[in-house]
């Protein structure tokens, strides 16, 4: 039903919006532009919120939202192109009330910052948006950190202003992309791990004030305190007034028992439990003088499959910062190539030098993880500990049996 709703909405938008929005009368200056900021929701794609530009004509009642966040999930090879960072988004124009209804339905708040623009600047912004909406211009190559719905809205507004926009700096505040992302994923630990597995060391470098604005609520905060500096040296507030168009719904205590998965099975908890279980298996293996090669099969396949994803992003993706992900030293496809030899030797109780090589490599990786500026996520460290325990178990087994 939801897919049908959005399909009809997009068809209606494409067929009707251009004609209704094209010709506007700015003479009475009854037109208002607002920067809209929508709060996050529980869906993965909506964890970071959203930004749009609202156009409102008080004379004829037109009320539109210019949205740079539209994409076609049904486009050919969408998943593959998204994985490679070649996903194209586009500018869409939708009735504001439909946008408000959608965010109200999903339980997200919508905040409006009415822009303090002159009549000429409003004309400029409207013209730029309509040029951007032309079929040959509306598509753009989406980039989560550098070119998204928030940065696009900011850039169009700044381009329309006769002068410059000065944003207030927070002295002493030094942030990274990863730190900002973690603020948005604090209540979604598994999504946070997914991001951390992909993002590289470039996500841990200090970023500028302007780079922080990739996040909708950082843009909202900077806009609240910004000023417009005109060529004649005068200054005026960037935002005329602020409104809450859709308030956050009241939070009611959840009925019944809480979700076990979200409350207890956090990445850190799972990592610690698996480490302890692996250690117990290793002790049991040593005492019984047996090799439980099924454990190695499980974890080596897991590391290899995760490594395929990390390697794909590292070498072939255009996504930001993934090409500097040094977790690839642990998460790579190589275990899948060596796995048959490891399992064969384990089944036939024969010695292989692969375990000693792997042990040395794991020790190097763990030392490297301490000194590198990249923030390795806890599950990766747990996984390294598990693999180290297994390799050490084999070496002790060889020594005990003089193999």
C-alpha positions in Angstrom: 0.0 0.0 0.0 2.9 2.4 0.9 4.6 1.7 -2.5 1.3 2.4 -4.3 0.9 5.7 -2.4 4.3 7.0 -3.2 4.1 5.8 -6.9 0.8 7.8 -7.3 2.4 10.8 -5.5 5.4 10.8 -7.8 3.2 10.5 -10.9 1.0 13.3 -9.7 4.0 15.4 -8.9 5.7 14.9 -12.3 2.5 15.6 -14.2 1.2 18.6 -12.2 3.9 20.4 -10.3 5.9 22.1 -13.1 2.9 23.8 -14.5 1.6 25.1 -11.2 5.0 26.2 -9.9 6.6 27.8 -13.0 4.9 31.2 -13.0 4.9 33.0 -9.7 4.3 36.7 -8.8 6.9 38.1 -6.5 5.7 41.7 -6.8 3.7 41.7 -3.6 6.5 39.8 -1.8 4.0 37.4 -0.2 6.4 34.5 -0.9 8.2 32.7 1.9 11.1 30.2 1.8 11.9 28.0 4.7 14.6 25.5 5.5 12.8 22.3 6.7 14.5 19.9 9.0 12.9 16.5 9.7 13.8 14.5 12.7 15.1 10.9 12.4 12.9 7.8 12.6 13.6 4.1 13.2 14.1 3.2 9.5 17.8 2.7 8.5 17.5 5.2 5.7 15.9 7.8 8.0 18.3 7.5 11.0 19.9 10.9 10.1 16.9 13.0 9.4 16.2 15.0 6.3 16.3 18.5 4.9 14.1 20.2 2.3 13.2 23.7 1.1 9.6 24.9 1.5 8.1 27.4 -0.9 5.0 29.1 0.3 2.9 31.8 -1.6 0.4 33.4 0.8 -1.4 35.2 -2.1 -2.4 32.2 -4.2 -2.0 29.4 -1.6 0.8 27.5 -3.3 2.8 25.5 -0.8 5.5 23.2 -2.1 8.5 21.3 -0.8 11.6 21.0 -2.9 13.2 17.7 -1.9 16.7 16.6 -3.0 16.2 13.2 -1.4 14.2 11.3 -4.1 15.6 8.1 -5.6 14.2 5.2 -7.6 14.7 1.9 -5.7 13.4 0.1 -8.8 16.0 1.5 -11.1 18.1 -1.1 -12.9 21.0 -2.5 -10.8 20.1 -0.2 -7.9 21.6 -2.3 -5.2 24.8 -2.8 -7.1 25.1 0.8 -8.0 24.3 1.9 -4.4 27.1 -0.5 -3.1 29.6 1.1 -5.5 28.5 4.6 -4.5 27.0 5.3 -8.0 23.5 6.0 -6.8 21.7 8.9 -8.4 19.3 11.0 -6.4 17.1 13.8 -7.8 15.2 16.9 -6.9 11.5 16.5 -6.6 8.6 19.0 -6.0 5.8 17.7 -3.8 2.9 19.4 -2.1 4.0 20.4 1.4 0.9 18.9 3.1 1.7 15.5 1.6 5.3 15.7 2.9 4.0 16.8 6.3 1.5 13.9 6.4 4.3 11.4 5.6 6.5 12.6 8.4 3.6 12.9 10.9 2.7 9.3 10.0 6.2 8.0 10.7 6.4 9.9 14.0 9.0 12.4 12.9 9.0 16.1 13.8 9.3 18.8 11.1 11.0 22.1 12.0 10.9 25.2 9.8 13.4 28.1 9.7 11.9 30.9 7.6 14.7 32.5 5.7 15.3 36.2 5.9 15.6 36.9 2.2 14.9 40.0 0.1 12.4 39.9 -2.7 15.2 39.7 -5.3 16.9 36.8 -3.4 13.6 34.9 -3.3 13.3 35.3 -7.0 16.9 34.1 -7.4 16.2 31.1 -5.2 13.0 30.2 -7.0 14.8 30.5 -10.4 17.7 28.4 -9.3 15.4 25.7 -8.0 13.3 25.6 -11.2 16.5 25.4 -13.3 17.6 22.6 -11.0 14.3 20.9 -11.5 14.6 20.7 -15.3 14.8 17.1 -16.5 18.4 17.4 -17.6 19.5 19.0 -14.3 17.5 17.3 -11.5 19.6 14.2 -11.2 22.8 14.2 -9.2 25.4 11.7 -7.9 24.5 11.3 -4.3 27.3 11.3 -1.7 26.4 10.6 1.9 29.0 13.0 3.4 29.8 15.4 0.7 26.8 15.9 -1.5 23.4 15.1 -0.1 19.9 16.5 0.4 21.2 18.9 3.2 24.2 20.2 1.4 22.3 20.7 -1.8 19.6 22.8 -0.1 22.3 24.9 1.7 24.2 25.5 -1.6 21.1 26.6 -3.5 20.1 29.1 -0.8 23.6 30.5 -0.5 23.8 30.8 -4.3 20.6 32.9 -4.3 21.8 35.4 -1.7 23.3 38.8 -2.7 26.3 38.5 -0.3 27.7 35.8 1.9 26.4 33.7 4.8 28.6 33.7 7.9 28.1 30.8 10.3 29.1 31.0 14.0 31.9 28.7 14.9 32.0 26.8 18.2 35.5 27.4 19.6 37.2 24.4 20.9 34.8 21.9 19.2 36.6 19.4 17.0 34.5 16.7 15.4 34.9 13.9 12.9 32.4 12.4 10.5 32.3 9.2 12.6 31.5 11.1 15.8 28.6 12.9 14.2 27.3 9.6 12.7 27.5 7.9 16.1 25.3 10.7 17.6 22.6 9.7 15.1 23.1 5.9 15.5 23.3 5.9 19.3 19.9 4.1 19.6 20.7 1.7 16.7 23.9 -0.1 17.7 23.8 -2.7 14.9 23.4 0.0 12.3 26.3 1.8 13.9 28.5 -1.3 13.6 27.5 -1.6 10.0 28.7 1.9 9.3 31.9 1.4 11.3 32.8 -1.8 9.4 32.7 0.2 6.2 34.1 3.7 7.1 37.8 4.2 7.0 40.4 6.4 8.7 39.3 9.4 6.7 36.1 9.4 8.8 38.2 10.0 11.9 39.9 13.1 10.7 38.8 16.5 12.1 36.3 18.2 9.8 35.5 21.8 9.2 32.4 23.7 10.2 31.1 23.5 6.7 31.7 19.7 6.5 29.6 19.2 9.7 26.6 20.5 7.8 26.2 17.2 6.0 24.0 16.3 9.0 20.5 17.9 8.9 20.4 19.0 12.5 23.9 20.4 12.4 22.8 22.5 9.4 19.7 23.6 11.4 21.8 24.6 14.3 24.3 26.6 12.2 21.5 28.3 10.3 19.9 29.5 13.6 22.9 31.6 14.4 24.1 32.6 10.9 24.0 36.1 9.5 23.9 37.4 5.9 26.6 39.9 5.0 25.6 42.1 2.1 28.2 43.8 -0.3 27.6 47.1 1.5 28.8 45.7 4.8 25.3 45.4 6.4 24.3 42.2 8.3 21.0 40.6 9.0 19.9 37.3 10.5 19.9 34.4 8.1 16.7 33.1 9.8 13.7 35.3 10.3 11.8 33.0 12.6 11.6 29.3 13.6 8.5 27.1 13.8 7.7 23.6 14.8 5.3 22.4 12.0 5.0 18.8 13.2 5.9 18.2 16.9 7.4 15.0 18.1 4.7 12.6 19.3 4.4 11.9 23.0 6.4 8.9 24.1 4.4 6.3 26.0 6.0 3.6 28.0 6.2 0.4 26.0 3.7 -2.3 27.1 4.8 -5.7 28.0 8.4 -6.9 28.0 11.1 -5.0 26.1 12.7 -6.4 23.0 15.4 -8.9 23.9 17.3 -8.2 20.7 17.5 -4.4 21.1 18.1 -4.4 24.9 20.5 -7.2 25.4 22.0 -8.5 22.2 24.1 -5.4 21.5 27.3 -5.8 19.4 29.5 -5.5 22.5 27.6 -8.1 24.4 27.6 -10.5 21.5 31.3 -10.0 21.0 32.1 -10.6 24.7 29.9 -13.7 24.8 31.5 -15.2 21.7 35.0 -14.6 23.0 34.2 -16.3 26.3 32.6 -19.3 24.5 35.5 -19.6 22.1 37.9 -19.6 25.1 35.9 -22.3 26.8 35.9 -24.4 23.6 39.7 -23.9 23.4 40.1 -25.2 26.9 37.8 -28.2 26.2 39.7 -28.9 23.0 43.0 -28.9 24.8 41.8 -31.1 27.7 40.1 -33.7 25.4 42.9 -33.5 22.9 40.5 -33.0 20.1 40.1 -30.4 17.3 36.7 -28.7 17.0 37.2 -27.6 13.4 33.5 -26.6 13.0 34.2 -23.5 15.1 36.9 -22.5 12.6 34.6 -23.2 9.7 32.0 -20.8 11.2 34.3 -17.9 12.0 36.5 -18.2 8.9 33.5 -18.1 6.6 32.1 -15.2 8.6 35.4 -13.2 8.3 35.7 -14.1 4.6 32.2 -13.0 3.7 32.6 -9.8 5.7 36.0 -9.3 4.0 34.4 -9.6 0.6 32.1 -6.7 1.4 34.9 -4.6 2.9 37.3 -5.4 0.0 34.6 -4.5 -2.6 34.1 -1.1 -0.9 37.8 -0.6 -0.4 38.8 -1.2 -4.0 35.8 -0.4 -6.1 33.3 1.9 -4.3 33.0 5.6 -4.7 31.4 5.9 -1.2 33.3 8.4 1.0 36.1 7.2 3.3 35.7 3.5 2.5 38.9 3.4 0.5 40.9 4.1 3.7 39.5 1.4 5.8 42.4 -0.4 7.5 40.1 -3.0 9.0 40.7 -4.7 5.7 43.9 -6.1 7.3 41.6 -8.4 9.2 38.4 -8.4 7.1 39.4 -9.6 3.7 38.5 -12.6 1.5 41.8 -14.5 2.1 40.4 -16.8 4.8 38.1 -18.3 2.2 41.0 -19.3 0.1 43.0 -20.9 2.9 39.9 -22.5 4.6 39.9 -25.8 2.7 43.6 -26.4 3.6 42.9 -25.5 7.3 39.9 -27.8 7.6 41.6 -30.7 5.8 44.6 -30.5 8.1 42.3 -30.3 11.2 40.2 -33.3 10.1 43.4 -35.4 9.4 45.2 -34.0 12.4 48.1 -32.7 10.4 50.2 -29.6 11.1 50.0 -26.5 9.0 52.1 -23.3 9.3 49.0 -21.2 8.5 48.0 -21.0 12.1 51.4 -19.6 13.2 51.3 -17.1 10.3 47.8 -16.1 11.2 48.7 -15.8 14.9 51.5 -13.4 14.1 49.3 -11.4 11.7 46.5 -11.1 14.4 49.0 -9.9 17.0 50.3 -7.3 14.5 46.7 -6.2 13.7 45.8 -5.8 17.4 48.9 -3.7 18.0 48.2 -1.7 14.9 44.6 -1.1 16.0 45.9 0.5 19.2 48.1 3.1 17.4 46.2 3.8 14.3 44.0 7.0 14.3 41.1 4.9 12.9 38.4 4.0 15.4 38.0 0.2 15.0 34.6 -1.0 16.2 34.4 -3.3 19.2 33.0 -6.3 17.2 36.1 -6.3 15.0 38.4 -6.4 18.1 36.3 -9.2 19.5 36.5 -11.1 16.2 40.3 -10.7 16.2 40.5 -12.1 19.7 38.4 -15.1 18.7 40.6 -15.8 15.7 43.7 -15.4 17.9 42.3 -17.9 20.5 41.6 -20.4 17.8 45.1 -20.1 16.2 46.7 -20.3 19.6 44.6 -23.4 20.4 46.0 -25.2 17.3 49.6 -24.3 18.2 49.1 -25.7 21.7 47.5 -28.8 20.2 50.5 -29.3 17.9 52.9 -28.9 20.8 51.0 -31.2 23.1 50.9 -34.0 20.5 54.4 -33.2 19.1 53.1 -32.8 15.6 
